[in-house]
Amino acid sequence: MKVPFAVLLAGLVGLCPSFAAWAEPAQGSFTASQRCEAFQSIRKQSNPDELEVQPGQRYEVVEVNKRDFDWLRIRVPGSTTPLRWVAAGCGTVEGLVFNTGKTEKPAAGGDICSLPDQHDGYVLAATWQPGFCEHASYKGSKPECEGLESGELQISHLTLHGLWPNRQSCGTSYGHCDGPAMKLSADTLAYVRPWMPNFRYGTSFGRYQWDKHGICQTQMDDDAYFRRAADLVRQLDASKAGQYVVANIGGAISRRAFYQKVEDEFGSTDAQNNFLLICSGQYLQEIRVSLPRELKAADSLVGVVDGQFASRRPNDRSECRADRILIEAGGR
């Protein structure tokens, strides 16, 4: 069904060629109450695949046309062009926050960079533990590194550094929200331990990750959060790019070949923007993956990302720059 004329007219009043210049980045959710067209462009009313939002379906908001918005730019999963404009009158909006590119103070008070559920995505940080332990300065605070050095611990897969709720306008400052203390069950500790080897020796690092990052989302309690994080690392390790790393333990990988494997598996060049390789010198230390705010249940990272690719790769001074990246072997 087409957008009702009255709704469409309200949205089109005042539109001009500078529309895109005054669109405002935002984050929230939109739930459709009726079937309405989802346009690629409002001015041109272009919708070549006749995509429509569906009643009762919830969508992520990424932009509005102005502060007192009558149009929302939403992300429609499964579409080859997922960012679409829909008239605000076609549904309801919840939790809308404007992304100004600087720290904001919400109406309720407090720093938005330390308020829970203000994230617009997640970052999965997966460590190549031998490379970290051998070539990064950890100041004797990592018993798992001592275990690798002594030969007590053998690691031949990616491990969990953290699952970080991320808010782009806060940069790396989003974290340290108020929330409950970590109290993981024995079953969860056993489930996560193979993928977070620090848990073999205690829970201090896990508690640090929870206190800094985990409590900034409320969709998952601590047990569900760490289990999901472990599952995501397992999926990354099992991916084509992850297995490329594992297959070259003690040798080297090509940065170009790594990103080509990402592109091949996800079916899009843009998928490379969701992956960041972190090095200590020439050695791989970490792989970071940008994930959407809604972590869908899926059998692989391809399903979790669900075509929601970043517009560009994040900047980090520790990004691997050379094409040849060494993969440290662990243990004696």
Secondary structure in CASP SS format (residue, H / E / C, confidence):
PFRMAT SS
TARGET T0000
AUTHOR 0000-0000-0000
METHOD secondary structure of the structure
MODEL  1
M C 1.00
K C 1.00
V C 1.00
P C 1.00
F H 1.00
A H 1.00
V H 1.00
L H 1.00
L H 1.00
A H 1.00
G H 1.00
L H 1.00
V C 1.00
G C 1.00
L C 1.00
C C 1.00
P C 1.00
S C 1.00
F H 1.00
A H 1.00
A H 1.00
W H 1.00
A C 1.00
E E 1.00
P E 1.00
A E 1.00
Q E 1.00
G E 1.00
S E 1.00
F E 1.00
T E 1.00
A E 1.00
S C 1.00
Q C 1.00
R C 1.00
C E 1.00
E E 1.00
A C 1.00
F E 1.00
Q C 1.00
S E 1.00
I C 1.00
R C 1.00
K C 1.00
Q C 1.00
S E 1.00
N C 1.00
P C 1.00
D C 1.00
E C 1.00
L C 1.00
E E 1.00
V E 1.00
Q C 1.00
P C 1.00
G C 1.00
Q C 1.00
R E 1.00
Y E 1.00
E E 1.00
V E 1.00
V E 1.00
E E 1.00
V E 1.00
N C 1.00
K C 1.00
R C 1.00
D C 1.00
F C 1.00
D C 1.00
W E 1.00
L E 1.00
R E 1.00
I E 1.00
R E 1.00
V C 1.00
P C 1.00
G C 1.00
S C 1.00
T C 1.00
T C 1.00
P C 1.00
L E 1.00
R E 1.00
W E 1.00
V E 1.00
A E 1.00
A H 1.00
G H 1.00
C H 1.00
G E 1.00
T E 1.00
V E 1.00
E E 1.00
G E 1.00
L E 1.00
V E 1.00
F E 1.00
N C 1.00
T C 1.00
G C 1.00
K C 1.00
T C 1.00
E C 1.00
K C 1.00
P C 1.00
A C 1.00
A C 1.00
G C 1.00
G C 1.00
D C 1.00
I H 1.00
C H 1.00
S H 1.00
L C 1.00
P C 1.00
D C 1.00
Q C 1.00
H C 1.00
D C 1.00
G E 1.00
Y E 1.00
V E 1.00
L E 1.00
A E 1.00
A E 1.00
T E 1.00
W C 1.00
Q H 1.00
P H 1.00
G H 1.00
F H 1.00
C H 1.00
E H 1.00
H H 1.00
A C 1.00
S C 1.00
Y C 1.00
K C 1.00
G C 1.00
S C 1.00
K C 1.00
P H 1.00
E H 1.00
C H 1.00
E H 1.00
G H 1.00
L H 1.00
E H 1.00
S H 1.00
G C 1.00
E C 1.00
L C 1.00
Q C 1.00
I C 1.00
S C 1.00
H C 1.00
L C 1.00
T E 1.00
L E 1.00
H E 1.00
G E 1.00
L E 1.00
W E 1.00
P E 1.00
N E 1.00
R C 1.00
Q H 1.00
S H 1.00
C H 1.00
G H 1.00
T H 1.00
S H 1.00
Y C 1.00
G C 1.00
H C 1.00
C C 1.00
D C 1.00
G C 1.00
P C 1.00
A C 1.00
M C 1.00
K C 1.00
L C 1.00
S C 1.00
A H 1.00
D H 1.00
T H 1.00
L H 1.00
A H 1.00
Y H 1.00
V H 1.00
R C 1.00
P C 1.00
W C 1.00
M C 1.00
P H 1.00
N H 1.00
F H 1.00
R H 1.00
Y C 1.00
G C 1.00
T C 1.00
S H 1.00
F H 1.00
G H 1.00
R H 1.00
Y H 1.00
Q H 1.00
W H 1.00
D H 1.00
K H 1.00
H C 1.00
G H 1.00
I H 1.00
C H 1.00
Q C 1.00
T C 1.00
Q C 1.00
M C 1.00
D C 1.00
D H 1.00
D H 1.00
A H 1.00
Y H 1.00
F H 1.00
R H 1.00
R H 1.00
A H 1.00
A H 1.00
D H 1.00
L H 1.00
V H 1.00
R H 1.00
Q H 1.00
L H 1.00
D H 1.00
A H 1.00
S C 1.00
K H 1.00
A H 1.00
G H 1.00
Q H 1.00
Y H 1.00
V H 1.00
V H 1.00
A C 1.00
N C 1.00
I C 1.00
G C 1.00
G C 1.00
A E 1.00
I E 1.00
S E 1.00
R H 1.00
R H 1.00
A H 1.00
F H 1.00
Y H 1.00
Q H 1.00
K H 1.00
V H 1.00
E H 1.00
D H 1.00
E H 1.00
F H 1.00
G C 1.00
S C 1.00
T H 1.00
D H 1.00
A H 1.00
Q H 1.00
N H 1.00
N H 1.00
F E 1.00
L E 1.00
L E 1.00
I E 1.00
C E 1.00
S E 1.00
G C 1.00
Q C 1.00
Y E 1.00
L E 1.00
Q E 1.00
E E 1.00
I E 1.00
R E 1.00
V E 1.00
S E 1.00
L E 1.00
P E 1.00
R C 1.00
E C 1.00
L C 1.00
K C 1.00
A C 1.00
A C 1.00
D C 1.00
S C 1.00
L H 1.00
V H 1.00
G H 1.00
V H 1.00
V H 1.00
D C 1.00
G C 1.00
Q C 1.00
F C 1.00
A C 1.00
S C 1.00
R C 1.00
R C 1.00
P C 1.00
N C 1.00
D C 1.00
R C 1.00
S C 1.00
E E 1.00
C C 1.00
R C 1.00
A C 1.00
D C 1.00
R E 1.00
I E 1.00
L E 1.00
I C 1.00
E C 1.00
A C 1.00
G C 1.00
G C 1.00
R C 1.00
END
